[in-house]
Protein backbone atom coordinates (compact mmCIF):
# COMPACT_ATOMS: atom_id res chain seq x y z
CA UNK A 1 0.00 0.00 0.00
CA UNK A 2 1.09 3.53 -0.75
CA UNK A 3 1.51 5.73 2.34
CA UNK A 4 -1.52 7.95 2.08
CA UNK A 5 -2.86 10.39 4.65
CA UNK A 6 -6.51 10.36 3.65
CA UNK A 7 -9.66 9.29 5.48
CA UNK A 8 -11.39 6.66 3.34
CA UNK A 9 -14.44 4.53 4.07
CA UNK A 10 -16.18 1.55 2.51
CA UNK A 11 -19.95 1.28 2.18
CA UNK A 12 -21.06 -2.33 1.67
CA UNK A 13 -24.53 -2.68 0.15
CA UNK A 14 -26.53 -5.64 1.47
CA UNK A 15 -30.08 -4.33 1.49
CA UNK A 16 -31.72 -6.09 -1.47
CA UNK A 17 -34.31 -8.83 -1.22
CA UNK A 18 -32.52 -11.28 -3.57
CA UNK A 19 -35.79 -11.68 -5.48
CA UNK A 20 -34.10 -13.19 -8.55
CA UNK A 21 -32.38 -15.81 -6.39
CA UNK A 22 -35.54 -16.78 -4.53
CA UNK A 23 -33.68 -16.82 -1.20
CA UNK A 24 -31.34 -14.55 0.67
CA UNK A 25 -28.13 -14.66 -1.35
CA UNK A 26 -26.11 -13.13 1.47
CA UNK A 27 -26.34 -16.52 3.21
CA UNK A 28 -24.64 -18.33 0.32
CA UNK A 29 -21.38 -19.89 1.46
CA UNK A 30 -18.35 -19.58 -0.84
CA UNK A 31 -15.04 -21.10 0.21
CA UNK A 32 -16.26 -21.57 3.75
CA UNK A 33 -17.73 -18.11 4.36
CA UNK A 34 -21.01 -16.37 3.55
CA UNK A 35 -21.00 -13.71 0.84
CA UNK A 36 -21.81 -10.90 3.25
CA UNK A 37 -19.15 -11.87 5.78
CA UNK A 38 -16.66 -12.39 2.95
CA UNK A 39 -17.19 -8.78 1.86
CA UNK A 40 -16.95 -7.53 5.45
CA UNK A 41 -13.72 -9.40 6.09
CA UNK A 42 -12.25 -8.07 2.84
CA UNK A 43 -13.09 -4.51 3.89
CA UNK A 44 -11.68 -4.94 7.40
CA UNK A 45 -8.50 -6.58 6.09
CA UNK A 46 -7.86 -3.66 3.75
CA UNK A 47 -6.08 -0.41 4.53
CA UNK A 48 -9.37 1.50 4.49
CA UNK A 49 -10.28 3.24 7.73
CA UNK A 50 -14.01 2.68 8.23
CA UNK A 51 -16.69 0.22 7.07
CA UNK A 52 -20.47 0.65 6.98
CA UNK A 53 -22.84 -2.18 6.05
CA UNK A 54 -26.27 -1.17 4.76
CA UNK A 55 -29.02 -3.70 5.47
CA UNK A 56 -32.63 -3.71 4.39
CA UNK A 57 -34.50 -6.88 3.48
CA UNK A 58 -33.46 -9.84 5.62
CA UNK A 59 -31.98 -7.39 8.09
CA UNK A 60 -31.76 -9.62 11.16
CA UNK A 61 -30.41 -12.59 9.23
CA UNK A 62 -27.78 -10.55 7.36
CA UNK A 63 -26.55 -8.73 10.44
CA UNK A 64 -26.29 -12.02 12.32
CA UNK A 65 -23.98 -13.37 9.62
CA UNK A 66 -21.37 -10.68 10.19
CA UNK A 67 -18.70 -12.11 12.47
CA UNK A 68 -16.78 -8.90 13.11
CA UNK A 69 -17.94 -6.06 15.34
CA UNK A 70 -15.72 -3.34 13.87
CA UNK A 71 -18.27 -2.44 11.20
CA UNK A 72 -21.04 0.12 11.52
CA UNK A 73 -24.48 -1.28 10.73
CA UNK A 74 -27.20 0.93 9.29
CA UNK A 75 -30.73 -0.05 8.28
CA UNK A 76 -32.17 1.50 5.14
CA UNK A 77 -35.87 1.86 5.81
CA UNK A 78 -36.38 2.75 2.13
CA UNK A 79 -34.51 -0.27 0.73
CA UNK A 80 -37.47 -1.25 -1.46
CA UNK A 81 -37.11 1.98 -3.46
CA UNK A 82 -33.80 0.83 -4.94
CA UNK A 83 -30.03 0.64 -4.67
CA UNK A 84 -29.62 4.41 -4.86
CA UNK A 85 -31.44 4.77 -1.56
CA UNK A 86 -28.97 2.36 0.06
CA UNK A 87 -25.97 4.22 -1.33
CA UNK A 88 -27.30 7.45 0.14
CA UNK A 89 -28.14 5.81 3.46
CA UNK A 90 -24.66 4.35 3.79
CA UNK A 91 -22.86 7.50 2.73
CA UNK A 92 -24.86 9.65 5.15
CA UNK A 93 -23.90 7.34 8.01
CA UNK A 94 -20.27 7.33 6.92
CA UNK A 95 -20.17 11.14 6.72
CA UNK A 96 -21.86 11.48 10.09
CA UNK A 97 -19.32 9.20 11.76
CA UNK A 98 -16.29 10.61 9.93
CA UNK A 99 -16.39 14.38 9.56
CA UNK A 100 -13.05 14.46 7.71
CA UNK A 101 -13.93 11.79 5.16
CA UNK A 102 -11.93 12.27 1.94
CA UNK A 103 -13.29 9.43 -0.19
CA UNK A 104 -15.66 6.49 -0.10
CA UNK A 105 -15.68 3.10 -1.79
CA UNK A 106 -19.13 1.83 -2.75
CA UNK A 107 -19.22 -1.96 -2.99
CA UNK A 108 -21.76 -4.72 -3.35
CA UNK A 109 -21.47 -7.97 -1.39
CA UNK A 110 -22.37 -10.51 -4.06
CA UNK A 111 -19.07 -10.65 -5.98
CA UNK A 112 -17.40 -13.85 -4.74
CA UNK A 113 -13.97 -12.72 -6.01
CA UNK A 114 -14.02 -9.58 -3.87
CA UNK A 115 -10.89 -9.25 -1.74
CA UNK A 116 -9.00 -6.77 0.38
CA UNK A 117 -6.46 -6.49 -2.45
CA UNK A 118 -9.14 -4.96 -4.68
CA UNK A 119 -9.98 -2.33 -2.08
CA UNK A 120 -6.29 -1.57 -1.51
CA UNK A 121 -5.66 -1.26 -5.24
CA UNK A 122 -8.49 1.29 -5.51
CA UNK A 123 -6.87 3.35 -2.76
CA UNK A 124 -3.38 2.99 -4.24
CA UNK A 125 -4.58 4.14 -7.63
CA UNK A 126 -6.41 7.08 -6.04
CA UNK A 127 -3.19 8.09 -4.30
CA UNK A 128 -0.96 7.63 -7.31
CA UNK A 129 -3.12 9.18 -10.02
CA UNK A 130 -4.98 11.94 -8.20
CA UNK A 131 -8.11 10.93 -10.14
CA UNK A 132 -11.44 11.53 -8.42
CA UNK A 133 -13.17 8.29 -9.43
CA UNK A 134 -11.45 4.92 -9.42
CA UNK A 135 -13.58 2.11 -10.87
CA UNK A 136 -13.05 -1.61 -11.18
CA UNK A 137 -12.77 -3.01 -14.70
CA UNK A 138 -13.95 -6.47 -15.77
CA UNK A 139 -15.76 -8.08 -18.66
CA UNK A 140 -15.33 -4.98 -20.81
CA UNK A 141 -17.18 -2.71 -18.37
CA UNK A 142 -16.44 -0.43 -15.43
CA UNK A 143 -18.27 -1.25 -12.23
CA UNK A 144 -18.24 -1.91 -8.50
CA UNK A 145 -16.44 -1.50 -6.29
CA UNK A 146 -15.82 2.16 -7.10
CA UNK A 147 -13.95 4.80 -5.10
CA UNK A 148 -15.35 8.35 -5.16
CA UNK A 149 -13.52 11.43 -3.95
CA UNK A 150 -15.46 13.76 -1.66
CA UNK A 151 -16.11 16.15 -4.54
CA UNK A 152 -18.74 13.62 -5.65
CA UNK A 153 -20.44 13.15 -2.29
CA UNK A 154 -23.16 15.65 -3.17
CA UNK A 155 -23.77 13.88 -6.48
CA UNK A 156 -24.02 10.54 -4.70
CA UNK A 157 -26.52 11.98 -2.23
CA UNK A 158 -28.69 13.14 -5.12
CA UNK A 159 -28.84 10.06 -7.32
CA UNK A 160 -32.33 8.64 -7.89
CA UNK A 161 -33.33 5.94 -5.42
CA UNK A 162 -33.90 3.39 -8.17
CA UNK A 163 -30.50 3.84 -9.85
CA UNK A 164 -26.96 3.02 -8.86
CA UNK A 165 -24.06 5.46 -9.00
CA UNK A 166 -22.58 3.73 -12.03
CA UNK A 167 -25.33 4.96 -14.34
CA UNK A 168 -25.08 8.56 -13.18
CA UNK A 169 -21.37 8.99 -12.45
CA UNK A 170 -19.10 6.22 -13.71
CA UNK A 171 -20.58 5.88 -17.20
CA UNK A 172 -20.39 9.64 -17.76
CA UNK A 173 -16.93 10.23 -16.28
CA UNK A 174 -14.06 11.28 -18.54
CA UNK A 175 -10.53 9.92 -18.36
CA UNK A 176 -9.47 13.26 -16.89
CA UNK A 177 -11.16 12.42 -13.62
CA UNK A 178 -11.43 8.62 -13.67
CA UNK A 179 -8.97 5.71 -13.61
CA UNK A 180 -9.66 1.96 -13.48
CA UNK A 181 -8.10 -1.09 -11.89
CA UNK A 182 -8.40 -4.66 -13.18
CA UNK A 183 -10.65 -6.89 -11.10
CA UNK A 184 -10.27 -10.49 -12.22
CA UNK A 185 -13.56 -12.29 -11.65
CA UNK A 186 -15.45 -9.09 -10.97
CA UNK A 187 -17.90 -9.88 -13.74
CA UNK A 188 -19.27 -12.75 -11.65
CA UNK A 189 -21.93 -11.67 -9.21
CA UNK A 190 -24.52 -13.90 -7.63
CA UNK A 191 -28.06 -12.92 -8.60
CA UNK A 192 -29.61 -16.18 -9.77
CA UNK A 193 -29.32 -19.92 -9.25
CA UNK A 194 -27.55 -20.08 -12.62
CA UNK A 195 -24.91 -17.71 -11.30
CA UNK A 196 -24.13 -20.17 -8.52
CA UNK A 197 -23.04 -22.74 -11.09
CA UNK A 198 -20.29 -20.35 -12.25
CA UNK A 199 -18.53 -20.55 -8.91
CA UNK A 200 -19.07 -24.25 -8.08
C-alpha positions in Angstrom: 0.0 0.0 0.0 1.1 3.5 -0.8 1.5 5.7 2.3 -1.5 7.9 2.1 -2.9 10.4 4.7 -6.5 10.4 3.7 -9.7 9.3 5.5 -11.4 6.7 3.3 -14.4 4.5 4.1 -16.2 1.6 2.5 -20.0 1.3 2.2 -21.1 -2.3 1.7 -24.5 -2.7 0.2 -26.5 -5.6 1.5 -30.1 -4.3 1.5 -31.7 -6.1 -1.5 -34.3 -8.8 -1.2 -32.5 -11.3 -3.6 -35.8 -11.7 -5.5 -34.1 -13.2 -8.6 -32.4 -15.8 -6.4 -35.5 -16.8 -4.5 -33.7 -16.8 -1.2 -31.3 -14.5 0.7 -28.1 -14.7 -1.3 -26.1 -13.1 1.5 -26.3 -16.5 3.2 -24.6 -18.3 0.3 -21.4 -19.9 1.5 -18.4 -19.6 -0.8 -15.0 -21.1 0.2 -16.3 -21.6 3.8 -17.7 -18.1 4.4 -21.0 -16.4 3.5 -21.0 -13.7 0.8 -21.8 -10.9 3.3 -19.1 -11.9 5.8 -16.7 -12.4 3.0 -17.2 -8.8 1.9 -17.0 -7.5 5.4 -13.7 -9.4 6.1 -12.2 -8.1 2.8 -13.1 -4.5 3.9 -11.7 -4.9 7.4 -8.5 -6.6 6.1 -7.9 -3.7 3.8 -6.1 -0.4 4.5 -9.4 1.5 4.5 -10.3 3.2 7.7 -14.0 2.7 8.2 -16.7 0.2 7.1 -20.5 0.7 7.0 -22.8 -2.2 6.0 -26.3 -1.2 4.8 -29.0 -3.7 5.5 -32.6 -3.7 4.4 -34.5 -6.9 3.5 -33.5 -9.8 5.6 -32.0 -7.4 8.1 -31.8 -9.6 11.2 -30.4 -12.6 9.2 -27.8 -10.6 7.4 -26.6 -8.7 10.4 -26.3 -12.0 12.3 -24.0 -13.4 9.6 -21.4 -10.7 10.2 -18.7 -12.1 12.5 -16.8 -8.9 13.1 -17.9 -6.1 15.3 -15.7 -3.3 13.9 -18.3 -2.4 11.2 -21.0 0.1 11.5 -24.5 -1.3 10.7 -27.2 0.9 9.3 -30.7 0.0 8.3 -32.2 1.5 5.1 -35.9 1.9 5.8 -36.4 2.7 2.1 -34.5 -0.3 0.7 -37.5 -1.2 -1.5 -37.1 2.0 -3.5 -33.8 0.8 -4.9 -30.0 0.6 -4.7 -29.6 4.4 -4.9 -31.4 4.8 -1.6 -29.0 2.4 0.1 -26.0 4.2 -1.3 -27.3 7.4 0.1 -28.1 5.8 3.5 -24.7 4.3 3.8 -22.9 7.5 2.7 -24.9 9.6 5.1 -23.9 7.3 8.0 -20.3 7.3 6.9 -20.2 11.1 6.7 -21.9 11.5 10.1 -19.3 9.2 11.8 -16.3 10.6 9.9 -16.4 14.4 9.6 -13.1 14.5 7.7 -13.9 11.8 5.2 -11.9 12.3 1.9 -13.3 9.4 -0.2 -15.7 6.5 -0.1 -15.7 3.1 -1.8 -19.1 1.8 -2.7 -19.2 -2.0 -3.0 -21.8 -4.7 -3.4 -21.5 -8.0 -1.4 -22.4 -10.5 -4.1 -19.1 -10.6 -6.0 -17.4 -13.8 -4.7 -14.0 -12.7 -6.0 -14.0 -9.6 -3.9 -10.9 -9.3 -1.7 -9.0 -6.8 0.4 -6.5 -6.5 -2.4 -9.1 -5.0 -4.7 -10.0 -2.3 -2.1 -6.3 -1.6 -1.5 -5.7 -1.3 -5.2 -8.5 1.3 -5.5 -6.9 3.3 -2.8 -3.4 3.0 -4.2 -4.6 4.1 -7.6 -6.4 7.1 -6.0 -3.2 8.1 -4.3 -1.0 7.6 -7.3 -3.1 9.2 -10.0 -5.0 11.9 -8.2 -8.1 10.9 -10.1 -11.4 11.5 -8.4 -13.2 8.3 -9.4 -11.4 4.9 -9.4 -13.6 2.1 -10.9 -13.0 -1.6 -11.2 -12.8 -3.0 -14.7 -13.9 -6.5 -15.8 -15.8 -8.1 -18.7 -15.3 -5.0 -20.8 -17.2 -2.7 -18.4 -16.4 -0.4 -15.4 -18.3 -1.3 -12.2 -18.2 -1.9 -8.5 -16.4 -1.5 -6.3 -15.8 2.2 -7.1 -14.0 4.8 -5.1 -15.4 8.3 -5.2 -13.5 11.4 -4.0 -15.5 13.8 -1.7 -16.1 16.2 -4.5 -18.7 13.6 -5.6 -20.4 13.2 -2.3 -23.2 15.7 -3.2 -23.8 13.9 -6.5 -24.0 10.5 -4.7 -26.5 12.0 -2.2 -28.7 13.1 -5.1 -28.8 10.1 -7.3 -32.3 8.6 -7.9 -33.3 5.9 -5.4 -33.9 3.4 -8.2 -30.5 3.8 -9.9 -27.0 3.0 -8.9 -24.1 5.5 -9.0 -22.6 3.7 -12.0 -25.3 5.0 -14.3 -25.1 8.6 -13.2 -21.4 9.0 -12.4 -19.1 6.2 -13.7 -20.6 5.9 -17.2 -20.4 9.6 -17.8 -16.9 10.2 -16.3 -14.1 11.3 -18.5 -10.5 9.9 -18.4 -9.5 13.3 -16.9 -11.2 12.4 -13.6 -11.4 8.6 -13.7 -9.0 5.7 -13.6 -9.7 2.0 -13.5 -8.1 -1.1 -11.9 -8.4 -4.7 -13.2 -10.6 -6.9 -11.1 -10.3 -10.5 -12.2 -13.6 -12.3 -11.7 -15.5 -9.1 -11.0 -17.9 -9.9 -13.7 -19.3 -12.8 -11.7 -21.9 -11.7 -9.2 -24.5 -13.9 -7.6 -28.1 -12.9 -8.6 -29.6 -16.2 -9.8 -29.3 -19.9 -9.2 -27.6 -20.1 -12.6 -24.9 -17.7 -11.3 -24.1 -20.2 -8.5 -23.0 -22.7 -11.1 -20.3 -20.4 -12.3 -18.5 -20.6 -8.9 -19.1 -24.2 -8.1 
